[in-house]
């Protein structure tokens, strides 16, 4: 064999080795970097740097939600469409990993939002409940939460202080609790858009403000929590001005509940049963015009329960929820509130993470507040389609009866679509 033939063979072997190395490197890189349609977030946890940050106790999340709604009929004016959206940036600091403080966490939430023209609900529907609970108006970025939490006794005792969202709550055995939490009707960016199917409107939750919450889990799956916060707070402010003005009002709330697990052929069916009371301490005008009243009070119930699972391998099946609320009719426009509904996860074959939800909300309105109708009722159906783990699209349809408690306003039908992206 001549020298030139040997040179050709050496070049061939060398090129083959190089190509094999490149292929193996590409495969390893592909394994480390999941396909765009399979990764949990659009940026694959900030292009891989998020995992390194989490090793040092830093977790950063960004979500973007866009909503378009159109008044199909009825309401204040039909044939009107509006778009709106919101974005939120979450920063969570594990102080144990960062500075060696076991069980301590610092949480910061920044929120911004936009809307196309005047608010859709105002110009088209006029609902008391609000048909888009994600609509926050025009705001660039506000720090709406900033709190410190200390966990003790194997997380059975938790203390949270700072600028709080009382509806943000805690988790008991992986379930949302404290306050007015619900597993299937508590998130306007992924579940129902109607405000009455996000939180109980008979509870006069104040805006995010300075306060403190104590959470105790004295027995397995049973909890108790009590909180107090500034009743005059503005989420866009620090909160110190209203707390230190010498005429502060406070909102108090307490809740207890139990997480239950029922046996079934396809695994445990989880449910949460919550009951709470609240006190809004401060002067309120009596609706009959006879002066003011302090110490407004009320109570509420919130429950959710899995009813059936398709199989034991994945979280699919039928679940239901319900809420009830009562408030003193001397000073509150909503006397009693009821809501029921449910969801089916994985209804269509091959769409294991898609969710169909249906909810009904009903409020008894106080005639002394000047309402012509004695109730407002809303029904909403949505379909959350998980296009990828980081991108969901949710068409929805709402029907609102007696918008604004006004019999002269025709029942409204609202079509909408929501898009959420997790970066």
N, C-alpha and C positions, 0 to 999 in steps of 0.2 A: 504494500500500500504506500503510495507516495505521501510526501509531507503535506501537500495541499489537502489531500483527503483527510489526514489526521486533523489538520486545522479546522476543516469544515465540521468534523465530528465534535471537536472541542467546543466550537462556537455553538453547535446545535445543543449540546448538553448544557452549556452555560446559559443559553437562552431559555431552555426548558426549566432549569432550576430557578431562574429569575422569574419566569411566568408562574411557576408553582408557588414561589414565595409571595408574589403579589396576590395571587388568588387566595392563599391561606390568610394573608393579612387582611384582604377584603372581607373574607368570611368572618374572621375574628372581629373586625370592626363592625360588621353587620350584626353580629351576635350581641356586641356591646351597645349598639345603637339600634333599637327596635324600628321596624318599619313605621312610616309616618301614620298609617292608619291603625296601628296597633299600640303605639305608645300612649301612656297615661295623660301626658300633657303635650301641647303643640311643640314646645321647645325641648321636649325630652328632659324635663327638670333642669331648665336653663343650660342646655347643651352639655349636661354632665357635671356642671359645677355645683348644682344644687345638692347632690349627694355629698360632696366634699364639705359644703357649708353645714349640712345637717350633722356631720361628724363632730363639728364644733358647736352644735347647739343652735344653729340658725336655720330657720325655715321660712321661705318666701314664696307667696302664691299670688297670682294675678288672674282675675276673672273678668270677662267682658260679657255683658248681656244687652241685647237689642230687642226691642218690641215694636211691632206695628199693629194698630187696632183700627177698625173701621165700623162705623155705626150703620148696620144693615137696615134697621127700621126702628121707629119709636124714639124714645129719649127726648132730650131737649131739641136736637136737630139731627136728622138722619143724613146719610151720604157724606159724612165727614171722616177723614182718615188722619191719623197722627202717628208719627214715629217718636220713640224715646229710647233711652238706654242708660246703662250705668256701668261703672267699673269699680272694682274694689281690690285693694292691695293689702294682703295680710302678712304681717311680720311677727313670728313667734320665736322667742328667745328662751331656750332651756338653760336656766341659770346654773343648774348642776354641771352641765357639760362646759359652760363658759367660765364660771368662777367658783364652782364647787359648792353651790348652795342646793342641797338635795330637796326635791319636791317643789321647787320654785320656778315660776314661769312669768315672763313679761309678754304681753300681747298688745299689738298696735294694729288698728284697722284704719285705713284711709279710703274714703269713698268719694266718687265723683259721679255726675250724671248730666244728661242733656235732654232736651225735648224740642220737637219741631213746632214752634209757635206756642199758643196758649195750651194749657193742659187739656188732654183729650176728654177726661171725665167732666171738666168744667163746661166745655163748649158743646159737648155732644150728648152726655148722659145725665149728669147731675146726681149720681148715686151717693147715698150716705156712706155706703161701704167703701166705695172706690173700686173701679174695675181694673186698675193697674197698680198694684202695691209696690211695683218696682220703680214707678215714676217719682223721682226725687227733685224734679225741676232742673234749673240751670245751676250747676255748681262745679267748680274746677276740681278741687280736692280738699276734703275736710277730714281731720283726724276725729273720727266719731267714736272710737274706743281706744283707751289706753289704760291698761290695768295690770296689777301685780297679783298673782295667785300663789298661795302657799298650801301645799298638800301635806297632811300629817296622818299618822296612824294608818299607814298603808293605803293612803288616798281616801279613807273613810271620813276624814275631816278636811274640808277645803275652805279657805278664806280668800275672798277676792275683794280688792279695793281699788278705786280709781274711777275713771270715766267709763260707765257701764251701759250696756244694752240689756235691760232686764229680761227681754225675750230671747237673748242669746243663749242663756242657760248652761246647764251642765249635762253630763251623761251619767246614767246609772246602768251599769252592765251593758253599755253600748247603746242605750236608748236615750233620746232627748227628754230632759225633765227640767223643771224649775227655770222659767215660770211660763205656764200655758204652753208648754212644749207639745209637739205631736209628731209622730213618725211619718205621717203621710199628708199633713196639711200644715206646713210651717215654713215653706221656702218658696218665695215668689219667683226665684230665678230658675226653678226646676219643676215646681209642682203647680198649684193654682195661682192665678194672677189676682183674682178678686180678693180684696183686703179682708173680707169676712171669713175667707177660707185659709187665711194665713195666721191671724190671731183673733182672739175673741174681742169684738168691738165694744162689748159692755164693760170691759176693763179699761179704765182711763190711764193706760201706760203713758208715763211722761217721755219726753224726748231723751236721748242718751245724755246722761249727766253724772256728776260726782256722786258716789255712793259706796255701799259695801254689801256683800252677800256672804252668808254663812251656810255651808252645805254639810250635812251630817248623814252618814249611812250607818245607823246603830246596829242594824241586822242585815243579813244577806238579802239583797234586792229590795230593801225597804229604805226610803230616804226621807229626810226632812230638810227644808231650806227656808230661810227668812232673809229678806233684803230690804234695804232702805236707800232711796235716791232722791235727788233734788227734783221736786215736782214742777219747777219753773225752768228747767234746763232747756237749752238750745244746743242741739248736736253740733252746730257750726261754731260754737264758742267753747272756751276752756271750761266754763262752769263756775269759776271762782267768783265772778261778779254777782251771780244770784245767790250763791251759798253764803257769801259774806256781806249781804246787803242789810242785815239786821232784821229782815222780815221774811225769813226763809220759810218755804213750805216743803214738806217732805211727803213722799209716797212710800207706804209700807206694804209689803206683800209677803205672805207665807204660804208654803205649799208642802204637802206630803203625798207620797204615792208608793206604789208597789209594782215591781216588775215581776210578771208571772210567766211560767213556761208550761205549756200544755203538751202532753205526749201526743204524737201522731205517727202513722206508719212511715212518714218521710222526714222525721225529725221534729224537734221542739217547735211549737207555735208560740211566738213571743207576744206578750201584750203588756201595756202599761196603763195603770189606772191612777189618775191624779185628782186631787181636790185642793182648792186654794181659797184664801180670803185676802182682801185688800182693804186698805184705809188710806184715803186721800185727805191728808191733814191740812186744811186750809179753808178759807171762806169761799163759798160758792153761792151765786144768786139762786134763790128758790124760784122754781118755774112758775109758781102761782103769784109771784111778785111781792110776797110778804117777807122782805128782808133777805138775810143771808143765813147759811147754815155751814157749820164746820164738821169735820170728821165724817166725810162721805164714806160709805162702806158698801161692800158687795162680796159675792163669792162665785166660784166657778168650778166646773168639772171639765176634764179633758181625758179622753181615753182612745187607745188604738189597740187593735188586736189582729194578728194573723189568723185567718180562718182555715186556709188550705194551702198545701204545698204540692207542686207537681211531682217533685222527686227530692231525694235527700242530697243530691250532689250540688245543686245550684239553688240560689235564692229566687224562686219563682212561685207565683201563686196569687191568691186573693187575700186582701187585707181590708179592714174597715176602720173608721174613726168616728168620733162624735164629740161635740162640745155643748156645754150649757153655761149660761151666765145670768146672774141676777144683780141688779143695781137699784139703789134707793130712788124711787120715782119722784122724790121731792126736788132733786137737783140734777137728775140724769135723763137725757133724751131717749135712751134705750133702756126699757124696763127689764126685758128678758130677751135672751138670745139663744138660738138653737142652731146646730149644724150637724149634718151627718154626711157620710160619703164613703168612698172606698177606691181601691185601685186593683188592677190586675197587671202583674209584671210578667212579661213573656207570653202574652196572649197568642201572638202569631208564631208559627213554627220558624225556627232559625233567627228569631228576634228576641233573644233571651233577656236583653237589658232594656227593651222598650217598655213603657208604662202607659196604661190607659187609666185616667182618673176621672171620677164623677163626684161632685159635691153639691149640697144644697144648704143654703144659709137663710135663716129667718129671724127677723128682729121685731119685737113688739115695741112700737113707738109711743112715746108719751104725748097724749093730746094736749097737755098743758104747755108743751114746747111749740105749739102752733102747727103741728102736722095735720094735714087734711085726711090722710090715710092712717090707719092704725098699724101698718106694718110695711116693711120693705123686705122683699124676698129675692134671692139670687140663686141661679143654677149655673154651674160651669162644668164643661167637659173638655179635657185636654188629652193629647197624645204626645208623650215625650219620646221622640225617636232618636236613639243614640247612634248617630252616623259613625262616630268613632268614640273612643273613651274620653276624648277631650272636646268633642263637638256634638251638641244636641240641638235639635230643632223641634219646636213644640207648637203645632197649630192648636187653637182653642176656640170654643164657642160659648158665649155667655148669654143668659136671659135674665133681665132685671125687671121685677114688677114693682110698680109704684116708686120710681126713682125719686129721691129726695122726699119721700113720704107725701107725694103730691098726686092725687087721683087724676088731675087734668093732664099729666104727662103720660103718654102712651108707654106701655111696656117696651123695653129696649132689647134689641138683639145685637150683639157685638161679636164680630169675627176678629180673630187676632192670630199672630204668629210670633214666636219668640225664638231667638237664637242665642245660645250660650257657648262661649269658648273659654277653655282653661289653658292658660299659657304656661 
